[in-house]
């Protein structure tokens, strides 16, 4: 009759596993817009709205669907100067930011140049993403589990002990889903330039803690 190894819950081995998987980005998220300043609020708002409308029209004319363009920030701020310790009103600042989603990573530079040519003077971020992000996160998690299993096996071999076939506890350790490829700039020049934007790679990380009984 076969004998089964008995494991005690009093003896557990804890290991940490990490998984790293890279992916080529295939989507781009760009946030850009217009900042306008002046003393008369109505004039500043009108100027800003006219430029934003021109940007949206240019984006749509280039083939970007309207549902891929959305406002992420609209802000009106009074501006002040401080002279000899006194606050003096200088005018108003109107900021309107648009978020644009591209289903590729090759058109980011051209899109930015086009937006600048139509009135954009600020780009707050250019972020690349992958349509396979969910799948890649799972691959990273599987790699983390296998890494932990390998470590546990090596430790058990070194200690000349046997591990339980099934872990008694598995815990995923919170990790960022991906290290985003992110570009940030404060403002863009008024004149159009060729903007070389390189997407690079996305890095997805996962980590787990696993406990095995041993004996």
Secondary structure, DSSP 8 states (H G I E B T S, - for coil): --------TT-EEEEEEEEEEEEE--EEEEEEEEEEEES-HHHHHHHHHHHHHHHHHHHHHTT--GGGEEEEEEEEEEEEEEETTEEEEEEEEEEEEEEEEESSSSSHHHHHHHHHHTT--EEEEEEEE-TTHHHHHHHHHHHHHHHHHHHHHHHHHHHT--B-SS-SEEEEE---S-B-EEE--S---SS---------EEEEEEEEEEEEEB-
